[in-house]
Amino acid sequence: GRNIHALDPYRMPSAGAWARGQRAAEEILRQHREANDGAYPETCAVTLWGLDTIKTRGESIAIVLSLVGARPVKEGTGRVVR
């Protein structure tokens, strides 16, 4: 279910979390490629915790989206629709 008091899943990631998540994903890839002769990782794991998501407004979600090459699509109200 939804915890309506702590977070709105349709508002995550926030704009700030999206920017931080993209930077984190880029750094994950940079460090791996630097340590592995330029090769991209075959797999990658990101732990998603509810409290972390609430505190960072969706930064870990943004990391995952960025790593798979996706981005949040928002409607005019700021609600993430895809």
mmCIF file of the N, C-alpha and C atoms, coordinates in Angstrom:
data_MODEL
# 
_entry.id   MODEL 
# 
loop_
_atom_site.group_PDB 
_atom_site.id 
_atom_site.type_symbol 
_atom_site.label_atom_id 
_atom_site.label_alt_id 
_atom_site.label_comp_id 
_atom_site.label_asym_id 
_atom_site.label_entity_id 
_atom_site.label_seq_id 
_atom_site.pdbx_PDB_ins_code 
_atom_site.Cartn_x 
_atom_site.Cartn_y 
_atom_site.Cartn_z 
_atom_site.occupancy 
_atom_site.B_iso_or_equiv 
_atom_site.pdbx_formal_charge 
_atom_site.auth_seq_id 
_atom_site.auth_comp_id 
_atom_site.auth_asym_id 
_atom_site.auth_atom_id 
_atom_site.pdbx_PDB_model_num 
ATOM 1   N N  . GLY A 1 1  ? 0.807  -1.194 0.000   1.00 0.00 ? 1  GLY A N  1 
ATOM 2   C CA . GLY A 1 1  ? 0.000  0.000  0.000   1.00 0.00 ? 1  GLY A CA 1 
ATOM 3   C C  . GLY A 1 1  ? 0.846  1.251  0.000   1.00 0.00 ? 1  GLY A C  1 
ATOM 4   N N  . ARG A 1 2  ? 0.190  2.337  0.094   1.00 0.00 ? 2  ARG A N  1 
ATOM 5   C CA . ARG A 1 2  ? 0.849  3.638  0.102   1.00 0.00 ? 2  ARG A CA 1 
ATOM 6   C C  . ARG A 1 2  ? 0.900  4.224  1.499   1.00 0.00 ? 2  ARG A C  1 
ATOM 7   N N  . ASN A 1 3  ? 1.999  4.845  1.838   1.00 0.00 ? 3  ASN A N  1 
ATOM 8   C CA . ASN A 1 3  ? 2.099  5.606  3.068   1.00 0.00 ? 3  ASN A CA 1 
ATOM 9   C C  . ASN A 1 3  ? 1.795  7.049  2.690   1.00 0.00 ? 3  ASN A C  1 
ATOM 10  N N  . ILE A 1 4  ? 0.549  7.437  2.793   1.00 0.00 ? 4  ILE A N  1 
ATOM 11  C CA . ILE A 1 4  ? 0.147  8.757  2.303   1.00 0.00 ? 4  ILE A CA 1 
ATOM 12  C C  . ILE A 1 4  ? 0.677  9.895  3.159   1.00 0.00 ? 4  ILE A C  1 
ATOM 13  N N  . HIS A 1 5  ? 1.193  9.575  4.321   1.00 0.00 ? 5  HIS A N  1 
ATOM 14  C CA . HIS A 1 5  ? 1.701  10.623 5.196   1.00 0.00 ? 5  HIS A CA 1 
ATOM 15  C C  . HIS A 1 5  ? 3.159  10.956 4.919   1.00 0.00 ? 5  HIS A C  1 
ATOM 16  N N  . ALA A 1 6  ? 3.913  10.046 4.365   1.00 0.00 ? 6  ALA A N  1 
ATOM 17  C CA . ALA A 1 6  ? 5.353  10.252 4.200   1.00 0.00 ? 6  ALA A CA 1 
ATOM 18  C C  . ALA A 1 6  ? 5.748  10.566 2.760   1.00 0.00 ? 6  ALA A C  1 
ATOM 19  N N  . LEU A 1 7  ? 5.109  9.952  1.802   1.00 0.00 ? 7  LEU A N  1 
ATOM 20  C CA . LEU A 1 7  ? 5.550  10.176 0.427   1.00 0.00 ? 7  LEU A CA 1 
ATOM 21  C C  . LEU A 1 7  ? 4.405  10.011 -0.559  1.00 0.00 ? 7  LEU A C  1 
ATOM 22  N N  . ASP A 1 8  ? 4.585  10.654 -1.680  1.00 0.00 ? 8  ASP A N  1 
ATOM 23  C CA . ASP A 1 8  ? 3.664  10.503 -2.802  1.00 0.00 ? 8  ASP A CA 1 
ATOM 24  C C  . ASP A 1 8  ? 4.479  9.867  -3.929  1.00 0.00 ? 8  ASP A C  1 
ATOM 25  N N  . PRO A 1 9  ? 4.233  8.604  -4.247  1.00 0.00 ? 9  PRO A N  1 
ATOM 26  C CA . PRO A 1 9  ? 5.045  7.920  -5.256  1.00 0.00 ? 9  PRO A CA 1 
ATOM 27  C C  . PRO A 1 9  ? 4.949  8.555  -6.642  1.00 0.00 ? 9  PRO A C  1 
ATOM 28  N N  . TYR A 1 10 ? 3.931  9.372  -6.849  1.00 0.00 ? 10 TYR A N  1 
ATOM 29  C CA . TYR A 1 10 ? 3.783  10.031 -8.148  1.00 0.00 ? 10 TYR A CA 1 
ATOM 30  C C  . TYR A 1 10 ? 4.610  11.314 -8.249  1.00 0.00 ? 10 TYR A C  1 
ATOM 31  N N  . ARG A 1 11 ? 5.302  11.657 -7.199  1.00 0.00 ? 11 ARG A N  1 
ATOM 32  C CA . ARG A 1 11 ? 6.143  12.863 -7.200  1.00 0.00 ? 11 ARG A CA 1 
ATOM 33  C C  . ARG A 1 11 ? 7.625  12.513 -7.107  1.00 0.00 ? 11 ARG A C  1 
ATOM 34  N N  . MET A 1 12 ? 7.959  11.250 -7.301  1.00 0.00 ? 12 MET A N  1 
ATOM 35  C CA . MET A 1 12 ? 9.346  10.830 -7.172  1.00 0.00 ? 12 MET A CA 1 
ATOM 36  C C  . MET A 1 12 ? 9.874  10.274 -8.479  1.00 0.00 ? 12 MET A C  1 
ATOM 37  N N  . PRO A 1 13 ? 11.080 10.622 -8.821  1.00 0.00 ? 13 PRO A N  1 
ATOM 38  C CA . PRO A 1 13 ? 12.013 11.446 -8.078  1.00 0.00 ? 13 PRO A CA 1 
ATOM 39  C C  . PRO A 1 13 ? 11.721 12.930 -8.265  1.00 0.00 ? 13 PRO A C  1 
ATOM 40  N N  . SER A 1 14 ? 12.084 13.713 -7.251  1.00 0.00 ? 14 SER A N  1 
ATOM 41  C CA . SER A 1 14 ? 11.967 15.165 -7.353  1.00 0.00 ? 14 SER A CA 1 
ATOM 42  C C  . SER A 1 14 ? 13.046 15.660 -8.327  1.00 0.00 ? 14 SER A C  1 
ATOM 43  N N  . ALA A 1 15 ? 12.947 16.919 -8.712  1.00 0.00 ? 15 ALA A N  1 
ATOM 44  C CA . ALA A 1 15 ? 13.947 17.477 -9.641  1.00 0.00 ? 15 ALA A CA 1 
ATOM 45  C C  . ALA A 1 15 ? 15.355 17.402 -9.058  1.00 0.00 ? 15 ALA A C  1 
ATOM 46  N N  . GLY A 1 16 ? 15.495 17.730 -7.775  1.00 0.00 ? 16 GLY A N  1 
ATOM 47  C CA . GLY A 1 16 ? 16.808 17.660 -7.131  1.00 0.00 ? 16 GLY A CA 1 
ATOM 48  C C  . GLY A 1 16 ? 17.326 16.241 -7.033  1.00 0.00 ? 16 GLY A C  1 
ATOM 49  N N  . ALA A 1 17 ? 16.431 15.318 -6.687  1.00 0.00 ? 17 ALA A N  1 
ATOM 50  C CA . ALA A 1 17 ? 16.820 13.913 -6.603  1.00 0.00 ? 17 ALA A CA 1 
ATOM 51  C C  . ALA A 1 17 ? 17.216 13.382 -7.975  1.00 0.00 ? 17 ALA A C  1 
ATOM 52  N N  . TRP A 1 18 ? 16.528 13.821 -9.008  1.00 0.00 ? 18 TRP A N  1 
ATOM 53  C CA . TRP A 1 18 ? 16.863 13.391 -10.359 1.00 0.00 ? 18 TRP A CA 1 
ATOM 54  C C  . TRP A 1 18 ? 18.277 13.846 -10.728 1.00 0.00 ? 18 TRP A C  1 
ATOM 55  N N  . ALA A 1 19 ? 18.613 15.090 -10.424 1.00 0.00 ? 19 ALA A N  1 
ATOM 56  C CA . ALA A 1 19 ? 19.959 15.605 -10.728 1.00 0.00 ? 19 ALA A CA 1 
ATOM 57  C C  . ALA A 1 19 ? 21.021 14.837 -9.946  1.00 0.00 ? 19 ALA A C  1 
ATOM 58  N N  . ARG A 1 20 ? 20.782 14.607 -8.649  1.00 0.00 ? 20 ARG A N  1 
ATOM 59  C CA . ARG A 1 20 ? 21.749 13.864 -7.823  1.00 0.00 ? 20 ARG A CA 1 
ATOM 60  C C  . ARG A 1 20 ? 21.863 12.416 -8.285  1.00 0.00 ? 20 ARG A C  1 
ATOM 61  N N  . GLY A 1 21 ? 20.737 11.808 -8.624  1.00 0.00 ? 21 GLY A N  1 
ATOM 62  C CA . GLY A 1 21 ? 20.743 10.426 -9.088  1.00 0.00 ? 21 GLY A CA 1 
ATOM 63  C C  . GLY A 1 21 ? 21.503 10.247 -10.391 1.00 0.00 ? 21 GLY A C  1 
ATOM 64  N N  . GLN A 1 22 ? 21.339 11.196 -11.295 1.00 0.00 ? 22 GLN A N  1 
ATOM 65  C CA . GLN A 1 22 ? 22.086 11.127 -12.556 1.00 0.00 ? 22 GLN A CA 1 
ATOM 66  C C  . GLN A 1 22 ? 23.582 11.216 -12.303 1.00 0.00 ? 22 GLN A C  1 
ATOM 67  N N  . ARG A 1 23 ? 23.986 12.147 -11.435 1.00 0.00 ? 23 ARG A N  1 
ATOM 68  C CA . ARG A 1 23 ? 25.417 12.279 -11.114 1.00 0.00 ? 23 ARG A CA 1 
ATOM 69  C C  . ARG A 1 23 ? 25.953 11.008 -10.464 1.00 0.00 ? 23 ARG A C  1 
ATOM 70  N N  . ALA A 1 24 ? 25.173 10.427 -9.558  1.00 0.00 ? 24 ALA A N  1 
ATOM 71  C CA . ALA A 1 24 ? 25.608 9.197  -8.891  1.00 0.00 ? 24 ALA A CA 1 
ATOM 72  C C  . ALA A 1 24 ? 25.745 8.056  -9.895  1.00 0.00 ? 24 ALA A C  1 
ATOM 73  N N  . ALA A 1 25 ? 24.795 7.918  -10.799 1.00 0.00 ? 25 ALA A N  1 
ATOM 74  C CA . ALA A 1 25 ? 24.857 6.856  -11.811 1.00 0.00 ? 25 ALA A CA 1 
ATOM 75  C C  . ALA A 1 25 ? 26.073 7.044  -12.719 1.00 0.00 ? 25 ALA A C  1 
ATOM 76  N N  . GLU A 1 26 ? 26.327 8.273  -13.118 1.00 0.00 ? 26 GLU A N  1 
ATOM 77  C CA . GLU A 1 26 ? 27.495 8.558  -13.950 1.00 0.00 ? 26 GLU A CA 1 
ATOM 78  C C  . GLU A 1 26 ? 28.783 8.196  -13.218 1.00 0.00 ? 26 GLU A C  1 
ATOM 79  N N  . GLU A 1 27 ? 28.832 8.494  -11.923 1.00 0.00 ? 27 GLU A N  1 
ATOM 80  C CA . GLU A 1 27 ? 30.024 8.189  -11.128 1.00 0.00 ? 27 GLU A CA 1 
ATOM 81  C C  . GLU A 1 27 ? 30.200 6.681  -10.948 1.00 0.00 ? 27 GLU A C  1 
ATOM 82  N N  . ILE A 1 28 ? 29.112 5.961  -10.749 1.00 0.00 ? 28 ILE A N  1 
ATOM 83  C CA . ILE A 1 28 ? 29.171 4.496  -10.658 1.00 0.00 ? 28 ILE A CA 1 
ATOM 84  C C  . ILE A 1 28 ? 29.788 3.925  -11.923 1.00 0.00 ? 28 ILE A C  1 
ATOM 85  N N  . LEU A 1 29 ? 29.296 4.370  -13.065 1.00 0.00 ? 29 LEU A N  1 
ATOM 86  C CA . LEU A 1 29 ? 29.815 3.879  -14.344 1.00 0.00 ? 29 LEU A CA 1 
ATOM 87  C C  . LEU A 1 29 ? 31.261 4.307  -14.571 1.00 0.00 ? 29 LEU A C  1 
ATOM 88  N N  . ARG A 1 30 ? 31.595 5.554  -14.219 1.00 0.00 ? 30 ARG A N  1 
ATOM 89  C CA . ARG A 1 30 ? 32.959 6.045  -14.416 1.00 0.00 ? 30 ARG A CA 1 
ATOM 90  C C  . ARG A 1 30 ? 33.947 5.229  -13.600 1.00 0.00 ? 30 ARG A C  1 
ATOM 91  N N  . GLN A 1 31 ? 33.620 5.001  -12.332 1.00 0.00 ? 31 GLN A N  1 
ATOM 92  C CA . GLN A 1 31 ? 34.535 4.245  -11.475 1.00 0.00 ? 31 GLN A CA 1 
ATOM 93  C C  . GLN A 1 31 ? 34.700 2.812  -11.967 1.00 0.00 ? 31 GLN A C  1 
ATOM 94  N N  . HIS A 1 32 ? 33.623 2.201  -12.391 1.00 0.00 ? 32 HIS A N  1 
ATOM 95  C CA . HIS A 1 32 ? 33.716 0.820  -12.880 1.00 0.00 ? 32 HIS A CA 1 
ATOM 96  C C  . HIS A 1 32 ? 34.555 0.765  -14.150 1.00 0.00 ? 32 HIS A C  1 
ATOM 97  N N  . ARG A 1 33 ? 34.290 1.667  -15.076 1.00 0.00 ? 33 ARG A N  1 
ATOM 98  C CA . ARG A 1 33 ? 35.036 1.654  -16.341 1.00 0.00 ? 33 ARG A CA 1 
ATOM 99  C C  . ARG A 1 33 ? 36.514 1.934  -16.106 1.00 0.00 ? 33 ARG A C  1 
ATOM 100 N N  . GLU A 1 34 ? 36.800 2.838  -15.178 1.00 0.00 ? 34 GLU A N  1 
ATOM 101 C CA . GLU A 1 34 ? 38.188 3.167  -14.866 1.00 0.00 ? 34 GLU A CA 1 
ATOM 102 C C  . GLU A 1 34 ? 38.924 1.954  -14.304 1.00 0.00 ? 34 GLU A C  1 
ATOM 103 N N  . ALA A 1 35 ? 38.247 1.156  -13.511 1.00 0.00 ? 35 ALA A N  1 
ATOM 104 C CA . ALA A 1 35 ? 38.870 -0.007 -12.877 1.00 0.00 ? 35 ALA A CA 1 
ATOM 105 C C  . ALA A 1 35 ? 38.864 -1.248 -13.759 1.00 0.00 ? 35 ALA A C  1 
ATOM 106 N N  . ASN A 1 36 ? 38.159 -1.199 -14.894 1.00 0.00 ? 36 ASN A N  1 
ATOM 107 C CA . ASN A 1 36 ? 37.994 -2.396 -15.728 1.00 0.00 ? 36 ASN A CA 1 
ATOM 108 C C  . ASN A 1 36 ? 38.276 -2.133 -17.208 1.00 0.00 ? 36 ASN A C  1 
ATOM 109 N N  . ASP A 1 37 ? 39.327 -1.397 -17.477 1.00 0.00 ? 37 ASP A N  1 
ATOM 110 C CA . ASP A 1 37 ? 39.777 -1.137 -18.853 1.00 0.00 ? 37 ASP A CA 1 
ATOM 111 C C  . ASP A 1 37 ? 38.668 -0.600 -19.758 1.00 0.00 ? 37 ASP A C  1 
ATOM 112 N N  . GLY A 1 38 ? 37.823 0.254  -19.220 1.00 0.00 ? 38 GLY A N  1 
ATOM 113 C CA . GLY A 1 38 ? 36.789 0.897  -20.024 1.00 0.00 ? 38 GLY A CA 1 
ATOM 114 C C  . GLY A 1 38 ? 35.529 0.078  -20.249 1.00 0.00 ? 38 GLY A C  1 
ATOM 115 N N  . ALA A 1 39 ? 35.468 -1.120 -19.671 1.00 0.00 ? 39 ALA A N  1 
ATOM 116 C CA . ALA A 1 39 ? 34.298 -1.979 -19.868 1.00 0.00 ? 39 ALA A CA 1 
ATOM 117 C C  . ALA A 1 39 ? 33.139 -1.518 -18.983 1.00 0.00 ? 39 ALA A C  1 
ATOM 118 N N  . TYR A 1 40 ? 31.955 -1.578 -19.543 1.00 0.00 ? 40 TYR A N  1 
ATOM 119 C CA . TYR A 1 40 ? 30.755 -1.280 -18.764 1.00 0.00 ? 40 TYR A CA 1 
ATOM 120 C C  . TYR A 1 40 ? 30.416 -2.479 -17.887 1.00 0.00 ? 40 TYR A C  1 
ATOM 121 N N  . PRO A 1 41 ? 29.755 -2.258 -16.759 1.00 0.00 ? 41 PRO A N  1 
ATOM 122 C CA . PRO A 1 41 ? 29.387 -3.389 -15.899 1.00 0.00 ? 41 PRO A CA 1 
ATOM 123 C C  . PRO A 1 41 ? 28.338 -4.278 -16.576 1.00 0.00 ? 41 PRO A C  1 
ATOM 124 N N  . GLU A 1 42 ? 28.424 -5.563 -16.317 1.00 0.00 ? 42 GLU A N  1 
ATOM 125 C CA . GLU A 1 42 ? 27.422 -6.493 -16.843 1.00 0.00 ? 42 GLU A CA 1 
ATOM 126 C C  . GLU A 1 42 ? 26.160 -6.454 -16.003 1.00 0.00 ? 42 GLU A C  1 
ATOM 127 N N  . THR A 1 43 ? 26.304 -6.216 -14.709 1.00 0.00 ? 43 THR A N  1 
ATOM 128 C CA . THR A 1 43 ? 25.163 -6.104 -13.808 1.00 0.00 ? 43 THR A CA 1 
ATOM 129 C C  . THR A 1 43 ? 25.426 -4.969 -12.828 1.00 0.00 ? 43 THR A C  1 
ATOM 130 N N  . CYS A 1 44 ? 24.371 -4.517 -12.205 1.00 0.00 ? 44 CYS A N  1 
ATOM 131 C CA . CYS A 1 44 ? 24.491 -3.470 -11.195 1.00 0.00 ? 44 CYS A CA 1 
ATOM 132 C C  . CYS A 1 44 ? 23.307 -3.622 -10.244 1.00 0.00 ? 44 CYS A C  1 
ATOM 133 N N  . ALA A 1 45 ? 23.542 -3.455 -8.959  1.00 0.00 ? 45 ALA A N  1 
ATOM 134 C CA . ALA A 1 45 ? 22.470 -3.561 -7.969  1.00 0.00 ? 45 ALA A CA 1 
ATOM 135 C C  . ALA A 1 45 ? 22.324 -2.236 -7.238  1.00 0.00 ? 45 ALA A C  1 
ATOM 136 N N  . VAL A 1 46 ? 21.100 -1.848 -7.006  1.00 0.00 ? 46 VAL A N  1 
ATOM 137 C CA . VAL A 1 46 ? 20.792 -0.652 -6.224  1.00 0.00 ? 46 VAL A CA 1 
ATOM 138 C C  . VAL A 1 46 ? 19.769 -1.063 -5.168  1.00 0.00 ? 46 VAL A C  1 
ATOM 139 N N  . THR A 1 47 ? 20.066 -0.778 -3.924  1.00 0.00 ? 47 THR A N  1 
ATOM 140 C CA . THR A 1 47 ? 19.155 -1.104 -2.835  1.00 0.00 ? 47 THR A CA 1 
ATOM 141 C C  . THR A 1 47 ? 18.131 0.016  -2.684  1.00 0.00 ? 47 THR A C  1 
ATOM 142 N N  . LEU A 1 48 ? 16.867 -0.351 -2.676  1.00 0.00 ? 48 LEU A N  1 
ATOM 143 C CA . LEU A 1 48 ? 15.794 0.635  -2.512  1.00 0.00 ? 48 LEU A CA 1 
ATOM 144 C C  . LEU A 1 48 ? 15.183 0.466  -1.119  1.00 0.00 ? 48 LEU A C  1 
ATOM 145 N N  . TRP A 1 49 ? 15.347 1.479  -0.292  1.00 0.00 ? 49 TRP A N  1 
ATOM 146 C CA . TRP A 1 49 ? 14.788 1.482  1.055   1.00 0.00 ? 49 TRP A CA 1 
ATOM 147 C C  . TRP A 1 49 ? 13.735 2.573  1.131   1.00 0.00 ? 49 TRP A C  1 
ATOM 148 N N  . GLY A 1 50 ? 12.650 2.297  1.799   1.00 0.00 ? 50 GLY A N  1 
ATOM 149 C CA . GLY A 1 50 ? 11.578 3.277  1.927   1.00 0.00 ? 50 GLY A CA 1 
ATOM 150 C C  . GLY A 1 50 ? 12.019 4.550  2.622   1.00 0.00 ? 50 GLY A C  1 
ATOM 151 N N  . LEU A 1 51 ? 12.705 4.426  3.768   1.00 0.00 ? 51 LEU A N  1 
ATOM 152 C CA . LEU A 1 51 ? 13.124 5.611  4.506   1.00 0.00 ? 51 LEU A CA 1 
ATOM 153 C C  . LEU A 1 51 ? 14.104 6.447  3.694   1.00 0.00 ? 51 LEU A C  1 
ATOM 154 N N  . ASP A 1 52 ? 15.030 5.796  3.009   1.00 0.00 ? 52 ASP A N  1 
ATOM 155 C CA . ASP A 1 52 ? 15.974 6.507  2.152   1.00 0.00 ? 52 ASP A CA 1 
ATOM 156 C C  . ASP A 1 52 ? 15.226 7.256  1.050   1.00 0.00 ? 52 ASP A C  1 
ATOM 157 N N  . THR A 1 53 ? 14.237 6.622  0.478   1.00 0.00 ? 53 THR A N  1 
ATOM 158 C CA . THR A 1 53 ? 13.458 7.258  -0.584  1.00 0.00 ? 53 THR A CA 1 
ATOM 159 C C  . THR A 1 53 ? 12.737 8.492  -0.058  1.00 0.00 ? 53 THR A C  1 
ATOM 160 N N  . ILE A 1 54 ? 12.194 8.385  1.127   1.00 0.00 ? 54 ILE A N  1 
ATOM 161 C CA . ILE A 1 54 ? 11.504 9.532  1.724   1.00 0.00 ? 54 ILE A CA 1 
ATOM 162 C C  . ILE A 1 54 ? 12.484 10.670 1.995   1.00 0.00 ? 54 ILE A C  1 
ATOM 163 N N  . LYS A 1 55 ? 13.627 10.344 2.600   1.00 0.00 ? 55 LYS A N  1 
ATOM 164 C CA . LYS A 1 55 ? 14.604 11.370 2.967   1.00 0.00 ? 55 LYS A CA 1 
ATOM 165 C C  . LYS A 1 55 ? 15.211 12.071 1.758   1.00 0.00 ? 55 LYS A C  1 
ATOM 166 N N  . THR A 1 56 ? 15.480 11.313 0.687   1.00 0.00 ? 56 THR A N  1 
ATOM 167 C CA . THR A 1 56 ? 16.164 11.885 -0.479  1.00 0.00 ? 56 THR A CA 1 
ATOM 168 C C  . THR A 1 56 ? 15.192 12.285 -1.584  1.00 0.00 ? 56 THR A C  1 
ATOM 169 N N  . ARG A 1 57 ? 13.899 12.068 -1.358  1.00 0.00 ? 57 ARG A N  1 
ATOM 170 C CA . ARG A 1 57 ? 12.847 12.380 -2.330  1.00 0.00 ? 57 ARG A CA 1 
ATOM 171 C C  . ARG A 1 57 ? 13.018 11.613 -3.638  1.00 0.00 ? 57 ARG A C  1 
ATOM 172 N N  . GLY A 1 58 ? 13.563 10.378 -3.526  1.00 0.00 ? 58 GLY A N  1 
ATOM 173 C CA . GLY A 1 58 ? 13.624 9.487  -4.672  1.00 0.00 ? 58 GLY A CA 1 
ATOM 174 C C  . GLY A 1 58 ? 14.959 9.388  -5.379  1.00 0.00 ? 58 GLY A C  1 
ATOM 175 N N  . GLU A 1 59 ? 16.046 9.711  -4.690  1.00 0.00 ? 59 GLU A N  1 
ATOM 176 C CA . GLU A 1 59 ? 17.363 9.674  -5.330  1.00 0.00 ? 59 GLU A CA 1 
ATOM 177 C C  . GLU A 1 59 ? 17.733 8.277  -5.821  1.00 0.00 ? 59 GLU A C  1 
ATOM 178 N N  . SER A 1 60 ? 17.461 7.248  -5.019  1.00 0.00 ? 60 SER A N  1 
ATOM 179 C CA . SER A 1 60 ? 17.808 5.884  -5.448  1.00 0.00 ? 60 SER A CA 1 
ATOM 180 C C  . SER A 1 60 ? 16.975 5.466  -6.657  1.00 0.00 ? 60 SER A C  1 
ATOM 181 N N  . ILE A 1 61 ? 15.743 5.921  -6.721  1.00 0.00 ? 61 ILE A N  1 
ATOM 182 C CA . ILE A 1 61 ? 14.909 5.653  -7.902  1.00 0.00 ? 61 ILE A CA 1 
ATOM 183 C C  . ILE A 1 61 ? 15.516 6.329  -9.119  1.00 0.00 ? 61 ILE A C  1 
ATOM 184 N N  . ALA A 1 62 ? 16.004 7.550  -8.934  1.00 0.00 ? 62 ALA A N  1 
ATOM 185 C CA . ALA A 1 62 ? 16.644 8.275  -10.029 1.00 0.00 ? 62 ALA A CA 1 
ATOM 186 C C  . ALA A 1 62 ? 17.911 7.574  -10.503 1.00 0.00 ? 62 ALA A C  1 
ATOM 187 N N  . ILE A 1 63 ? 18.674 6.991  -9.582  1.00 0.00 ? 63 ILE A N  1 
ATOM 188 C CA . ILE A 1 63 ? 19.881 6.250  -9.958  1.00 0.00 ? 63 ILE A CA 1 
ATOM 189 C C  . ILE A 1 63 ? 19.502 5.087  -10.868 1.00 0.00 ? 63 ILE A C  1 
ATOM 190 N N  . VAL A 1 64 ? 18.498 4.334  -10.463 1.00 0.00 ? 64 VAL A N  1 
ATOM 191 C CA . VAL A 1 64 ? 18.058 3.185  -11.265 1.00 0.00 ? 64 VAL A CA 1 
ATOM 192 C C  . VAL A 1 64 ? 17.591 3.643  -12.644 1.00 0.00 ? 64 VAL A C  1 
ATOM 193 N N  . LEU A 1 65 ? 16.744 4.660  -12.681 1.00 0.00 ? 65 LEU A N  1 
ATOM 194 C CA . LEU A 1 65 ? 16.249 5.155  -13.968 1.00 0.00 ? 65 LEU A CA 1 
ATOM 195 C C  . LEU A 1 65 ? 17.399 5.591  -14.872 1.00 0.00 ? 65 LEU A C  1 
ATOM 196 N N  . SER A 1 66 ? 18.346 6.310  -14.298 1.00 0.00 ? 66 SER A N  1 
ATOM 197 C CA . SER A 1 66 ? 19.487 6.782  -15.087 1.00 0.00 ? 66 SER A CA 1 
ATOM 198 C C  . SER A 1 66 ? 20.346 5.633  -15.588 1.00 0.00 ? 66 SER A C  1 
ATOM 199 N N  . LEU A 1 67 ? 20.582 4.632  -14.744 1.00 0.00 ? 67 LEU A N  1 
ATOM 200 C CA . LEU A 1 67 ? 21.409 3.494  -15.159 1.00 0.00 ? 67 LEU A CA 1 
ATOM 201 C C  . LEU A 1 67 ? 20.791 2.712  -16.321 1.00 0.00 ? 67 LEU A C  1 
ATOM 202 N N  . VAL A 1 68 ? 19.465 2.660  -16.384 1.00 0.00 ? 68 VAL A N  1 
ATOM 203 C CA . VAL A 1 68 ? 18.821 1.921  -17.470 1.00 0.00 ? 68 VAL A CA 1 
ATOM 204 C C  . VAL A 1 68 ? 18.485 2.820  -18.654 1.00 0.00 ? 68 VAL A C  1 
ATOM 205 N N  . GLY A 1 69 ? 18.857 4.096  -18.569 1.00 0.00 ? 69 GLY A N  1 
ATOM 206 C CA . GLY A 1 69 ? 18.650 5.003  -19.692 1.00 0.00 ? 69 GLY A CA 1 
ATOM 207 C C  . GLY A 1 69 ? 17.248 5.576  -19.787 1.00 0.00 ? 69 GLY A C  1 
ATOM 208 N N  . ALA A 1 70 ? 16.517 5.551  -18.680 1.00 0.00 ? 70 ALA A N  1 
ATOM 209 C CA . ALA A 1 70 ? 15.157 6.090  -18.666 1.00 0.00 ? 70 ALA A CA 1 
ATOM 210 C C  . ALA A 1 70 ? 15.144 7.432  -17.949 1.00 0.00 ? 70 ALA A C  1 
ATOM 211 N N  . ARG A 1 71 ? 14.046 8.140  -18.088 1.00 0.00 ? 71 ARG A N  1 
ATOM 212 C CA . ARG A 1 71 ? 13.877 9.397  -17.359 1.00 0.00 ? 71 ARG A CA 1 
ATOM 213 C C  . ARG A 1 71 ? 12.402 9.533  -16.994 1.00 0.00 ? 71 ARG A C  1 
ATOM 214 N N  . PRO A 1 72 ? 12.132 10.231 -15.886 1.00 0.00 ? 72 PRO A N  1 
ATOM 215 C CA . PRO A 1 72 ? 10.739 10.412 -15.502 1.00 0.00 ? 72 PRO A CA 1 
ATOM 216 C C  . PRO A 1 72 ? 10.045 11.389 -16.440 1.00 0.00 ? 72 PRO A C  1 
ATOM 217 N N  . VAL A 1 73 ? 8.795  11.117 -16.753 1.00 0.00 ? 73 VAL A N  1 
ATOM 218 C CA . VAL A 1 73 ? 7.982  12.019 -17.572 1.00 0.00 ? 73 VAL A CA 1 
ATOM 219 C C  . VAL A 1 73 ? 6.919  12.602 -16.655 1.00 0.00 ? 73 VAL A C  1 
ATOM 220 N N  . LYS A 1 74 ? 6.891  13.924 -16.568 1.00 0.00 ? 74 LYS A N  1 
ATOM 221 C CA . LYS A 1 74 ? 5.957  14.576 -15.656 1.00 0.00 ? 74 LYS A CA 1 
ATOM 222 C C  . LYS A 1 74 ? 4.899  15.348 -16.438 1.00 0.00 ? 74 LYS A C  1 
ATOM 223 N N  . GLU A 1 75 ? 3.685  15.397 -15.871 1.00 0.00 ? 75 GLU A N  1 
ATOM 224 C CA . GLU A 1 75 ? 2.636  16.207 -16.452 1.00 0.00 ? 75 GLU A CA 1 
ATOM 225 C C  . GLU A 1 75 ? 2.756  17.620 -15.905 1.00 0.00 ? 75 GLU A C  1 
ATOM 226 N N  . GLY A 1 76 ? 1.895  18.495 -16.294 1.00 0.00 ? 76 GLY A N  1 
ATOM 227 C CA . GLY A 1 76 ? 1.973  19.905 -15.914 1.00 0.00 ? 76 GLY A CA 1 
ATOM 228 C C  . GLY A 1 76 ? 1.918  20.157 -14.421 1.00 0.00 ? 76 GLY A C  1 
ATOM 229 N N  . THR A 1 77 ? 1.293  19.280 -13.671 1.00 0.00 ? 77 THR A N  1 
ATOM 230 C CA . THR A 1 77 ? 1.202  19.452 -12.216 1.00 0.00 ? 77 THR A CA 1 
ATOM 231 C C  . THR A 1 77 ? 2.445  18.979 -11.486 1.00 0.00 ? 77 THR A C  1 
ATOM 232 N N  . GLY A 1 78 ? 3.372  18.371 -12.186 1.00 0.00 ? 78 GLY A N  1 
ATOM 233 C CA . GLY A 1 78 ? 4.583  17.829 -11.576 1.00 0.00 ? 78 GLY A CA 1 
ATOM 234 C C  . GLY A 1 78 ? 4.471  16.364 -11.230 1.00 0.00 ? 78 GLY A C  1 
ATOM 235 N N  . ARG A 1 79 ? 3.322  15.775 -11.488 1.00 0.00 ? 79 ARG A N  1 
ATOM 236 C CA . ARG A 1 79 ? 3.109  14.353 -11.194 1.00 0.00 ? 79 ARG A CA 1 
ATOM 237 C C  . ARG A 1 79 ? 3.837  13.502 -12.228 1.00 0.00 ? 79 ARG A C  1 
ATOM 238 N N  . VAL A 1 80 ? 4.602  12.515 -11.764 1.00 0.00 ? 80 VAL A N  1 
ATOM 239 C CA . VAL A 1 80 ? 5.287  11.593 -12.669 1.00 0.00 ? 80 VAL A CA 1 
ATOM 240 C C  . VAL A 1 80 ? 4.236  10.633 -13.243 1.00 0.00 ? 80 VAL A C  1 
ATOM 241 N N  . VAL A 1 81 ? 4.118  10.639 -14.562 1.00 0.00 ? 81 VAL A N  1 
ATOM 242 C CA . VAL A 1 81 ? 3.099  9.811  -15.199 1.00 0.00 ? 81 VAL A CA 1 
ATOM 243 C C  . VAL A 1 81 ? 3.686  8.608  -15.914 1.00 0.00 ? 81 VAL A C  1 
ATOM 244 N N  . ARG A 1 82 ? 4.981  8.633  -16.207 1.00 0.00 ? 82 ARG A N  1 
ATOM 245 C CA . ARG A 1 82 ? 5.647  7.488  -16.820 1.00 0.00 ? 82 ARG A CA 1 
ATOM 246 C C  . ARG A 1 82 ? 7.082  7.448  -16.373 1.00 0.00 ? 82 ARG A C  1 
# 
